[in-house]
Amino acid sequence: MTRAPIAVALDAPDLTTLSEWAAAVAPHVSTLKVGLETYLRDGRAAVEAARTAAPQASLFLDLKLHDIPATVSGAARAVADVQPDFLTVHASGGPAMVSAAAEALPGTRVVAVTVLTSLTTDDLRRLDLLGPGSSSAGDLAVRLAVAAVDAGARAVVCSPEEVGAVRSALAGRDVVLITPGVRPAGSDAGDQRRVATPREALDRGADLLVIGRPITGAADVAAAAAAIAEDLGYG
């Protein structure tokens, strides 16, 4: 059975729940995501729990590092023994910072986060973050994505709204495009603003979908993961 290109966000309240969720979704999805809140609370124990429950799944360590290049390099080296398949940094930290992370972890796909899916174009205008050459959140995401990949990132996080434009801008490059803000039809968008359904995100050019609460918040976590995977043609 081929597992669906979904990274389940394991934002669990404790390690026992994290292990239960990981085991439940493991037959249906390709990737498990350990995020900032969980890693700060449980550290390497969270990674070990996820890997023990689902040894075949890829590990997505979502720490969104953002600091001066030397600090990010040190932080990346600090998780080298965890051997994550993916590690996130903020593309807005600049090419030197992205490059520092990529050089520190050559065996990991450093993932450049472009524009958070909780932000809209109006938010960016109010903060004066669009800069010259960008009229929207999507324009900024494309510029950040290209700069980060040029600096050594091998994956990019962008919303479903601009994933097609990012794909076009990076045509021919060995880059994994990852989309959060993915919600099955009828699901609550929560704090996400630039969203799409799983099918829409894949059709627009995404390689990996980040999905959390629509799966982990379901009464039957395994069934929720299986249903989304089946809807995408996997299983």
Backbone torsions as a table, in degrees:
resi	resn	phi	psi	omega
1	MET	NA	133.3	176.2
2	THR	-89.4	128.4	-179.0
3	ARG	-84.6	148.8	-176.2
4	ALA	-70.2	149.3	179.5
5	PRO	-77.7	69.0	-178.3
6	ILE	-125.4	133.7	171.1
7	ALA	-103.9	110.4	-179.1
8	VAL	-82.7	125.1	179.6
9	ALA	-77.7	110.9	-176.5
10	LEU	-89.7	62.9	179.2
11	ASP	-85.4	66.7	-173.1
12	ALA	-89.4	155.0	-179.7
13	PRO	-75.3	-17.0	-179.1
14	ASP	-160.9	169.1	-175.8
15	LEU	-67.6	-33.1	179.1
16	THR	-62.7	-45.8	178.9
17	THR	-65.5	-40.9	178.1
18	LEU	-57.4	-45.9	179.5
19	SER	-62.9	-40.6	179.6
20	GLU	-64.4	-44.8	178.4
21	TRP	-62.8	-45.1	-178.5
22	ALA	-60.3	-45.1	179.3
23	ALA	-65.0	-36.6	-177.7
24	ALA	-67.3	-39.8	-175.4
25	VAL	-90.1	-15.5	-173.0
26	ALA	-52.3	-39.0	-179.3
27	PRO	-69.8	-13.5	-168.5
28	HIS	-114.2	-21.1	-173.2
29	VAL	-126.1	159.9	-175.3
30	SER	-87.9	-23.1	-164.2
31	THR	-142.8	146.4	173.7
32	LEU	-118.4	134.1	-177.1
33	LYS	-110.8	121.4	173.6
34	VAL	-102.7	117.6	-173.4
35	GLY	-97.5	-177.2	-172.8
36	LEU	-60.6	-48.6	-177.2
37	GLU	-59.4	-47.4	-178.2
38	THR	-67.0	-41.5	-177.7
39	TYR	-69.0	-37.3	177.9
40	LEU	-65.9	-34.0	-179.0
41	ARG	-79.5	-45.3	-169.8
42	ASP	-112.8	-13.0	177.4
43	GLY	58.9	-142.4	-176.4
44	ARG	-62.3	-22.1	178.2
45	ALA	-61.2	-32.4	178.0
46	ALA	-67.0	-42.6	178.2
47	VAL	-64.5	-45.3	-179.6
48	GLU	-61.9	-39.8	179.3
49	ALA	-64.4	-43.2	179.4
50	ALA	-64.5	-43.8	-178.1
51	ARG	-69.0	-35.6	178.1
52	THR	-66.5	-40.7	-179.0
53	ALA	-73.4	-30.0	-175.6
54	ALA	-143.7	71.5	-174.5
55	PRO	-63.8	-19.4	-178.6
56	GLN	-85.3	-11.6	-175.5
57	ALA	-83.3	149.3	172.5
58	SER	-74.5	151.0	-179.6
59	LEU	-106.4	123.8	179.1
60	PHE	-110.3	106.8	179.3
61	LEU	-95.6	107.2	-170.0
62	ASP	-102.3	80.1	-177.7
63	LEU	-101.0	-13.8	178.3
64	LYS	47.5	57.9	-179.6
65	LEU	-63.2	139.4	-178.3
66	HIS	-156.9	100.0	-179.3
67	ASP	-163.9	-171.1	177.5
68	ILE	-66.0	156.0	-174.9
69	PRO	-53.9	-42.7	-178.1
70	ALA	-62.2	-40.3	-179.8
71	THR	-69.1	-42.0	179.2
72	VAL	-66.4	-38.6	175.3
73	SER	-58.7	-46.0	178.7
74	GLY	-64.3	-39.8	179.0
75	ALA	-65.4	-40.3	178.2
76	ALA	-64.3	-42.8	177.7
77	ARG	-63.7	-30.9	-178.3
78	ALA	-66.6	-22.8	177.9
79	VAL	-106.8	12.8	-178.1
80	ALA	-60.5	-36.5	-178.1
81	ASP	-70.0	-18.1	176.3
82	VAL	-73.2	-24.8	179.6
83	GLN	52.4	57.0	178.4
84	PRO	-69.6	146.6	174.1
85	ASP	-74.3	-32.8	178.6
86	PHE	-133.6	141.5	173.0
87	LEU	-138.4	127.4	-176.9
88	THR	-91.0	142.4	169.0
89	VAL	-133.4	160.0	177.2
90	HIS	-83.3	123.3	177.7
91	ALA	-59.0	-30.0	-178.3
92	SER	-69.0	-7.3	174.2
93	GLY	-71.3	-13.3	175.1
94	GLY	100.7	159.0	-177.0
95	PRO	-57.8	-39.9	-178.6
96	ALA	-63.5	-37.7	178.9
97	MET	-68.9	-44.1	178.1
98	VAL	-61.0	-44.8	179.6
99	SER	-61.0	-39.4	179.6
100	ALA	-61.9	-41.9	178.5
101	ALA	-66.3	-43.4	-178.6
102	ALA	-64.3	-38.7	179.0
103	GLU	-70.2	-32.2	-179.7
104	ALA	-73.0	-29.4	-178.0
105	LEU	-129.1	71.5	-176.0
106	PRO	-65.3	-22.0	-179.9
107	GLY	-89.4	-0.1	-178.6
108	THR	-112.6	144.1	171.3
109	ARG	-79.0	107.2	173.7
110	VAL	-73.1	128.6	-174.1
111	VAL	-107.0	120.8	179.5
112	ALA	-91.5	117.3	177.1
113	VAL	-83.9	122.3	-175.7
114	THR	-85.7	-86.0	-178.9
115	VAL	-121.7	124.1	-178.4
116	LEU	-55.9	141.8	-177.8
117	THR	-72.7	-7.3	174.6
118	SER	-82.4	-10.3	-177.9
119	LEU	-99.7	141.2	175.4
120	THR	-108.7	171.4	176.1
121	THR	-59.2	-40.6	178.5
122	ASP	-61.9	-40.3	177.2
123	ASP	-58.7	-45.4	-177.8
124	LEU	-66.5	-35.8	176.7
125	ARG	-64.6	-44.4	-179.0
126	ARG	-62.2	-32.1	179.3
127	LEU	-88.6	-3.1	-179.6
128	ASP	58.2	44.8	-176.5
129	LEU	-106.6	-4.6	-177.1
130	LEU	-71.2	-41.6	178.0
131	GLY	72.2	175.4	-179.9
132	PRO	-66.7	140.0	176.9
133	GLY	88.3	-0.8	178.6
134	SER	-126.8	126.2	178.0
135	SER	-109.8	-2.8	-176.4
136	SER	-154.4	168.8	175.5
137	ALA	-59.6	-36.9	179.6
138	GLY	-64.1	-43.7	177.8
139	ASP	-59.3	-44.5	-179.8
140	LEU	-64.6	-41.0	179.7
141	ALA	-60.1	-41.7	179.7
142	VAL	-64.1	-46.2	-179.6
143	ARG	-61.1	-43.7	179.7
144	LEU	-65.7	-39.7	-179.2
145	ALA	-62.4	-47.5	-178.2
146	VAL	-63.5	-44.3	-179.9
147	ALA	-62.7	-40.4	-178.3
148	ALA	-68.7	-41.7	179.1
149	VAL	-66.9	-39.2	175.1
150	ASP	-59.1	-29.2	-177.8
151	ALA	-88.3	-4.6	176.6
152	GLY	121.8	-5.3	175.3
153	ALA	-64.4	141.9	178.8
154	ARG	-116.1	11.3	173.6
155	ALA	-155.6	157.2	-177.2
156	VAL	-138.1	137.5	171.1
157	VAL	-101.4	126.1	175.5
158	CYS	-149.5	161.6	-177.6
159	SER	-76.1	162.3	176.9
160	PRO	-59.8	-23.4	-178.3
161	GLU	-67.4	-34.1	-177.4
162	GLU	-113.0	5.7	-175.6
163	VAL	-61.5	-34.1	178.0
164	GLY	-65.1	-41.6	179.0
165	ALA	-67.8	-38.0	177.4
166	VAL	-65.6	-41.8	177.6
167	ARG	-58.6	-44.6	179.8
168	SER	-64.0	-42.2	-178.3
169	ALA	-67.2	-25.0	-178.2
170	LEU	-109.4	21.9	-177.3
171	ALA	-54.4	132.9	178.3
172	GLY	85.7	-4.5	-179.5
173	ARG	-94.8	147.3	178.0
174	ASP	-83.0	81.3	-174.8
175	VAL	-133.1	134.4	175.1
176	VAL	-92.5	124.2	178.2
177	LEU	-98.6	124.1	-173.8
178	ILE	-116.3	129.0	-178.2
179	THR	-119.4	116.2	164.0
180	PRO	-82.9	-168.5	-179.3
181	GLY	65.7	30.0	-179.6
182	VAL	-101.9	123.0	-177.2
183	ARG	-134.6	124.4	173.9
184	PRO	-58.1	152.0	-179.1
185	ALA	-52.6	130.5	178.8
186	GLY	91.3	-7.3	-179.4
187	SER	-80.3	153.0	176.1
188	ASP	-70.5	129.7	179.8
189	ALA	-72.8	-18.0	-180.0
190	GLY	60.4	-130.5	-178.8
191	ASP	-91.7	8.1	177.1
192	GLN	-84.4	144.2	-178.6
193	ARG	-117.5	-38.2	-178.2
194	ARG	-105.5	93.1	-167.4
195	VAL	-125.0	168.4	174.2
196	ALA	-159.5	167.3	174.0
197	THR	-76.3	162.5	177.9
198	PRO	-56.2	-44.0	-179.2
199	ARG	-63.7	-42.5	179.1
200	GLU	-61.9	-42.5	-177.8
201	ALA	-63.5	-43.8	178.7
202	LEU	-65.9	-42.0	-179.2
203	ASP	-63.4	-28.9	-179.4
204	ARG	-81.7	-10.6	175.6
205	GLY	126.2	4.5	179.5
206	ALA	-71.3	148.1	174.4
207	ASP	-100.7	-30.3	-175.4
208	LEU	-143.1	131.6	-177.1
209	LEU	-106.5	128.9	174.9
210	VAL	-92.9	120.1	-179.8
211	ILE	-133.6	129.3	-179.8
212	GLY	-118.6	-89.5	-170.9
213	ARG	-57.9	-35.1	176.8
214	PRO	-60.2	-22.3	176.1
215	ILE	-99.3	-56.4	-173.4
216	THR	-73.4	-17.7	176.9
217	GLY	-90.1	0.1	-178.9
218	ALA	-79.3	155.1	178.0
219	ALA	-62.7	-35.3	177.8
220	ASP	-122.7	98.2	-173.7
221	VAL	-62.7	-43.2	-179.7
222	ALA	-62.8	-43.6	-179.0
223	ALA	-65.7	-37.9	179.0
224	ALA	-64.8	-44.0	178.0
225	ALA	-64.1	-42.3	-179.6
226	ALA	-63.7	-39.0	-178.1
227	ALA	-66.3	-42.2	178.9
228	ILE	-67.4	-42.4	178.8
229	ALA	-61.0	-43.7	-179.9
230	GLU	-65.1	-38.0	178.6
231	ASP	-63.4	-26.9	178.5
232	LEU	-88.9	-2.2	177.4
233	GLY	94.2	17.3	178.8
234	TYR	-112.3	155.4	176.4
235	GLY	112.6	NA	NA
